[in-house]
Amino acid sequence: MSMWYSIVGYDVPNSLPLRIQVRAEHIARIKSLDKNGYLLVAGPNPAIDSLDPGDAGMTGSIIIARFKSLQDAEQWAADDPYVAAGVYERVEVKPFKQVLPAPKTPS
């Protein structure tokens, strides 16, 4: 049985150059979750009130995905290229219960 987990990464100040260096690897891992039906949502938090923050960059990221356990979710998060590159100063992983929109039964 699997459940949803939220993974929230908090960027170090001025993380944009680091993000750019490993973004393709980071996105590839998330696309793999999506391809396998494990992704609910993923995206960054712009540093300013804009979809394209330019040089202001991002302050973090949110991923909500299915894993078999909290330990599996924590390990997946720890292996993220943004962690290895120093983009995130910290990452929080927590169980997540979807209420709305009504959840679909996993296959």
C-alpha positions, 0 to 999 in steps of 0.5 A: 500500500502506498500513500501520498507524501509532500516534499518541500525543499527550501532554497539557499539564498541566491540558489538560481545558478545552482538550480540551473546547473542540475535542473535537467536531472531534477526534472527527469526524476520528477518525470519518472514519478509522473510516468509511473503514475506516482506524481500528484503535483510538482513545482517551484515557489517563485521568489516574487509574485510572478510566474517568470521571476527571472533573476529573482529565482525561486525560494523552494519547491513542492512535490506531492507524490506516492511512495510505499513509506515515509522512509522511501519518500525521505530517501527519494528526497535525499537523493534529489540532485538539488540536495547534492548540488546545495540548492536546498538548505533543508527538505521536509517530508511529511505524509499527505492526505488528499481531500480535494479534489476527490482522490482517485483510487490508485491502480 
